[in-house]
Amino acid sequence: MAPAPGRVPDMLAIVIGALILGFLAGAVARLLMPDVFSSMRGWRSWALSTVLGLAGAALGWLIFTKLLGIGDEDVFDLGGIIGAIIGTMILLGIVGFVMRRTGAPRQTTIGEAQRTAARGERSAARERRRDRPR
């Protein structure tokens, strides 16, 4: 069945609007809760924040429109940015909790790596002094 004329651009506009809303909600929530993304770098962390922003927008829409009766019926519109940010922050809290509980690897900064290496060198120097014949 062929789509009605003018229907495809409408769907494309909805998808583009959803991506923009997801990116904005994910970026704002990421600024407010930076600990969740501390183990990730680069494009993967931004892709994850966009996906979480999309899911958060849907969650925010469910909370505000269906549960509280506030707002309109459009799931992914920029008018619902506050609900999308709140939904994304709820999801980020859940994801952060799960990542901490499962022991997700944390990426260390250069300073942390240098301090760890310095501690290792001091420990090795103490061992050498202790093992030296007197």
Secondary structure, DSSP 8 states (H G I E B T S, - for coil): ----TTHHHHHHHHHHHHHHHHHHHHHHHHHH-GGGGTT--THHHHHHHHHHHHHHHHHHHIIIIIIS--S-S-SS-GGGHHHHHHHHHHHHHHHHHHHHHHT------HHHHHHHHHHHHHHHHHHHHHHS--
